[in-house]
């Protein structure tokens, strides 16, 4: 991969703070980050906040926070500084005005005094033409410019697009791309409020910040000719450019909220692990081979390069992400790691009203033993509070349909006969010995004329109020002898009361 003349690779990620960080934008940021870390280059974070009307204040801190949650760090930019600051475009306003004046002086740009009303009328008149502005102010005389200024009209600055010919650039992923300049607008570079448009500010900043490689989404391809012509107008060499894929929903339409979560904050709040999301985003549109899907962060950095990035748009599959998240929870997180990730969700559900247990305490050890049972069944951290609730409350919400399973051919009479015998059997042993407990209950099932599954399902329902749980004997071991006996008694009492109520 080509680098700058001194061999230094410098990339930038330049989000606009107009809302929460979109997963598609994060996908582009990740590819920038992996490529740069692979080549041991410098990552620059630049906040492109010149669109003051669409600025969302919380995004100024929210976007860096979301990137940090993903583990995407930066070497220069907000919070860390650097030699090419400031890194907020709103603080670079005077720089853009200076370079706009250079273009005007060199005959590459011009002042436009057209009113919004005139521009709207012209756009309507030229609705079927490729360019919507008629270049009315392109060749104004110095006297006309002076008269407009004297009338108090604040101009915009437009680029003088060539009137004929083609412009071609080489995309590192897609190869050569050619545009006919006759279809290109005389783009506004500086708005009447003095703020630069994205296209102008980003070219100036990429040059002044010594960016060597630009990786951005394919929706920016139509902007590339303007950027290239701006570089030429200044006499600068354009950085190497590559356009990554758009993320699409399963219906092959641009990913949006109708497909599910779209912002990084939503994925975080929905219990997705950052490691799993990074892994999944990395393999959307990039592959190492035709079979490997699970990569650690270090493996991604070691293997990632643009040569394996595919140019076609990529499908974002929420179900695949959920599967991968479950794989990370079950196979890759340590138990302590899972406990740390689960605690905020458990606390939010009110399971620890007095505060989260500290490592090394009996409460913490109990929590880790509970999570060890449930982890293989969990796909999202948000599922954990509901999944483990019966371990932390003895107020089990029984229902007759659960205690008396038609599928298991259990009747209230059978259940009421079996529950006290099961309690006696457990009291005579120790549920900490799973093998012994299983043997005792298997023998009891034979004595009662029940199948193992019938008795075990009844005991499971009595202990948890549920029909689907982790393994019964491990569950009993974690609950402990006293709680198991108490819950069997509570289930028997509930069934007797409600059986009679139903009969009455």
N, C-alpha and C positions, 0 to 999 in steps of 0.2 A: 504494500500500500504506500502510495506516495505521501511524503511529508513535506514540511516547509524546507527551505534551503538549509537551515541549520539542523534539520533532523528532528525538531521539536514538534510534537503533535499537540495541538491545543484545540479543544472543542468547547462549544458553549451550549447550554440549555437555557432558553430564553422564554419562559412562560409569560402570558399576559394575566394579570390578577383580576380577571372578570368573573370569577367563581371558584368553586372547589376544583382541585386538580383532577382532571378527567383521566380515566384509565388509558385512553388512547394517547394523551399527552405524556403520561408516565411511561408508556411503552417506548415512545421516542426518546425520552430522557434516559431510560435504561439502556437502550442501544448506544446512545452517545457515551454513557458511563462505562459500559462494558468494553466498547471499542477503545476508549481512551486508557482505561486501566490495563487492558491487554497490551497496549503499546507504551505503557508507563509515561503517558502524557499528562497534560494539565486540563482539568475540568473547570470551566467557568460557569457560574450561575449568574444570569443577568435578568432582572425583572423589567419587562417591557410595559411600563405603566403610563405610556403617553396618551392612551385613550381614556381621558378623564371622565367622560360621560358614562362609560361602562365599567369604571373601576369599582370593585367590591372591596371595601376596606379590610374585611377579615381575611381576604385572600393574600394580602401582603405578608402576613405571618403564616397563614394556613398552608400556602404552597410549599415554602421551605420546610414546614413541620411535616407535611405529608411525604416529601422527598426523604427527610431524615428518618421517618418511620420505615420507609422501604429500605433504608440502608444506602441510599444514593447520596454520597457526600460530594463536596466540591472543594477545590483548592483555592479558588478566588471567588469573591462575591459577597453578598450580605452576610454579616456576622463574622466572616473570616477576613474580609478586606482583600488587599492585593495591589499590585503596582499600576493597574489600569482603571482604577475606580474614577468616579463613583459607579456603582453597579445597578443603580435604579435610573432608568432612562429619563424620568422626570427631573432628575438632578443634572442632566446633560444638555438641557435645552439650548444653552448658548453655543455649545459645540456644533449642534446641527444647524443653527442659524448661520454660523460662520461658513460651514461647508456648502450650504445652499447658496450663499452669496458668491462663493467661488464658482459654482456651476453657472450662475447667471452671468458672471463676468466672462466666463469662457464660452458663452453662447449655447450652453447645454440645458438651460432652464429659463423660465420666465415668470413674471408676475401675472397673476390672473385676478381681475377685479369683478368677475361675473357674480351677480347676486344669486342667492339660492333660488329665487323665483325664476330667473332666466335659465339657470341650469336645469331646473325641473321641466321647464317648457321644452328646452332643447333635447333632453333625454326622451321626452314623449315623442317629439318629432322624429328622432333618430332611433326609435325603438327597434326597427328591423335592421339596423346597421351594426357592424361589429364594434365600433367606437361610439360612445354616447356623448362625447364632448366635441364641439365643432371647431376647437382651437381658435376661438374668437380673439383671445388676447395674445396669441403666440407671437405676433409681429407688431405689437403696439409701438408707436413712436415714443421717444423720450418725452415729448410734450404731452402725449395722451396719458402716459404714466404719471407725470407730474400733476396733471389736472385731476386725475382720479385720487391721488394722494391728497391734493388740496381740498377735495370734496369730502375728505374724511373716510374714504373707503379703505379698509384694511385688506390687503390682498392675500391670496394663497400663493404658493410657489409650485409650478408644474414643471415636470421634466419634458424636454423636447425630444419626443420619440422620433427616430428616423422615419421618413415618409415612404420608403420603399426598401426592399431587400429582405434578407432572412437573418436570423440569429440562431446559432447552434451552440449548445453546451454539452459536455459529456457528464453523464450521471454515473457515479461509481457503481451503482446497482443496476441501472437500466440501459446504459450505453448512451449513444448520441440521441439528442432530442432537438428538433428544429421547429422554430416558430416563424411565421410571416409577420414582419413588423407592421404591415398595413392593418393588421387586426389588433394592434396594441394601442391602448389609451395613453394620452399625455397625462401621466399619473400625477396626482397631487403629492408633493414631497413635504411641504410645510402647510399646516392648516392656518386659518385666519387667527386662531388663538395663539399662534406662535409655536405650537407643539408639532413635532415631526410625526409623519405617518410611519407605521411600522416598517414599511419597505425601505424607506430612506434611513431611518435611525439604525436599523439592523445592519445595513451595509457599512455605514460609518463606524459603528461600534465593532463590527467584525474586523475591520481594517485596523482600527486604533488599538484593539485588544489582541492583535496578532493571531486571530483564529486561523488555523490551518485547514480544518475539515468541518464542513457543515453537514450534519445529519438531521433531517427534518422530515415531516410527514409528506406523503405524496400529494396532499391537497395544496401544497405550496408550489407544485410544479409550474402552474401558470404564472407565478411571480418571478420565476427564475430569469426570463429574458430581461425584465426591467432591472433586476439586480446586476446581471452581467453587463448591461449597457451603462449602468451607473459606475461600475468598476472601470469600464473603458473610458468613460467621460473624465474620470479622475486620473487615468493613466495607471491604474493599479491592476495587479493580477488577482483574479478571483480565486478564493480557496477551493479546494476539491469539494465537490458537493455530491450528496447522495440522498435520495428520497426513499424513506421507509414506507411500509404498508399502512393503509388505513385499517382500523379494526371494524369489522362488520358483525352484525348479529347473525343468528342462524338463518334468517330470511335473506341474507346477503344485502341488507340495507345498513346504512351507517349506524353504528352502535349508539343506542339512545336509551332513555329510561324505560321505554316500553319493553326492552329486553332484560331489565333488571338493574342492579346497581351499576353505576358508571363512574362514580368518584372514588378516589382512594380513601377518603374519609368514610364513605359508606361501607367499603369492604372491611376496613378496620373495625367499624362499629358492628358489622355483621359477623364478626368472629373469624375473619380470614387472617392467617398468619402472614407477616410480611415476607418470610422466606418462601412460602408456597406461592404467593402472588408474583414475586420476582421470578421464581422458577418458571411459572406458567407463562408469564409475559415474554420471557426469553425464548421460549420454544414456539411462540406464535410468529411465524414468518422467518424463523431461523432454525436450523437443525444441524446437529453434529453427525448423525447417521439416521438410519431409518427405524431405529428401535429405542434409543436411549431417550428417556424423558425426564428423569430425576437427576438434577445437577446441584451440587453445592455452589455457593457464591464463588469460591475460589476456582472451582472447575469451570464455571461459566467464563470467568475472566481469562483463564488459561486457554480456553478453546475458541472464544468468540472472535470472529472477524467478519468483514463485510462480504467476503467471497461466498459465504454460506447463507446470506440473507436473500430471501426470495422476493421478487418484485411484485407479485400478485397480492391483492388484498387478503387479509387473514380473518378467519372466523373466531370470534370470542365465544367460547362455550362455558357458560356458568356451571353446568353440571361437571364438566371436566375439571374446572378449577376446584369445585367442591370435593371431587374425588382426590385431587392432589393434596388439598388441605387436610383431608382425613388421613392420607398417607403420611404426611408430615407429623400429624398429631400422634398417630399410632406407632410409627416406626422410627422417626428421626428426632423427635423431642425427647429429652430426658424427662423423667418423672418430675424432678424439681423444676425443670423448664416449663413443663405443662402446668404445674401448680402455679408458678409465677404468672403465666399468661391467663390462667383461669380466674385468679383471685379478683381482679376488677369486675368481672362479670358476675361472680358469686356475690361479691359485696353489693353490687348494683341490684341484685335480686333479693337483698335483705337476709341472706343466709349467715352473715357475720355482723350482726348489729353492734357488737362490742369491738369490732375491729378484726382485721385479718390475723390469723394465727402466725406466730413467728416460727421460723425453722428451728427444729430441735425440741419443740414443745409437743406434748401428747396430742393436742388439737391438730397441729400441723401433720404429725405422723398419721393421724386418723384420716385427714383430708387426702394425703398422698395415697394411702391404701385404698380409699374410695375411688380416686381418679385412676389408679392402676387397674381397677376392675372395669371402669367405664370407657377407657381411652380408645379401645378398638371399635367402639360403637359410635364414636363422636366424629362428625365431619366439620363442625364449626364450634368455636368457643362459645357462641351464644346458646348452643344446645345443652351445655353443661349444667347450668342451674336446675333446669327442669329434670334432667337425667338423674341427678344425684339428690334431689330434694328429700326423698324418703330416708336417706341416710342421716339427715339432720333434723327431722321432725318425726315424732312418734304418733302424730295425729294423722293416721292413714285414712284417706277418703275411700272407704270400701263401697263397692256396688255388688248387688247380687249376681249380676251377669259375669263379674270377674271371679268372685268366690265360687260360684256354682257354674262351672263351664259346661255348656251343652256339648261343645266339641269333645271334651274329655269324658262326656257321659256321667257327669257328677250331678247328684241331686242334693237338695238341702239335707236330707236324711243321711246320705253317705258322708257329706262334709261334716255334719255335726257329730257323727260317730268317729270320724277319723281325726279331727282336730285335737280332742283331748288325749287320744292315744299318741299322736305325734308329739305333743307337749311332754308327755310322760317319757317317751323314748329319748327325746333330746335332753331332758333333765337328768337322765341316767348316764349320760356321756358328756362329751366336751366338744362343742362345735368348732373349736380351734383345730381339731383333728378331722380334716375333711374326709379322709378315706374311711375313718371309723363312722363318721356321721352318715356317709352314704350307705355303708353296709347295714347300719342299724335301720335306716329308713327303708332300704330295699327289703329287708326282712319283714318290717312292719307292713309294707304293701302286700306281701304274700299272705300274712296273717289276716289282713282285712279283705282279701279277695280282690285287690285292686292291682292294676298295672302300675309299674314304677312311675310312668308319665302322669297318670291320674293323681297319685298322691303328691308327687313333686310339684305339679302345677298348683294344687290346692295350697301347699305350704308356701310356694312363691307368692301367690296372691295374698295370703294371710300376712306375710312379712312385708309386702311392698304395696299392695293394692294394685298391682300390675300383672300382666301376663307375659311381658317381655322384659327381661333383666339380664345382667351378667350371670355367669354360672351360679347355680343355687348354693352350692356348698362353699364356694369362695365368698359369696354374699353373706352367708350365715357366719362365716368366720370373722368377717369385718364387722358385722353388726354386734357380734358378741352374744354369749349365752343368755344373759339376763334380758336383753332387748328381744331376742328371738322368742323366748318363752312368754314375755309380756305381750308380744304382738299376736302370737297364736291364741292366747287367751282373749285378747281384744277382738280378734276376728270371730272367734266362737261366740262371744257375747253379742257382737253386732248381728251375726247371722240368726241367732236365736230370737233376738228382739224384732228384727225386720221380717223374719219368717212368720212370726206371730202377727205382726202388724199387717202383713199381706193377707194372712188368713182371716183376720178380723174384717 
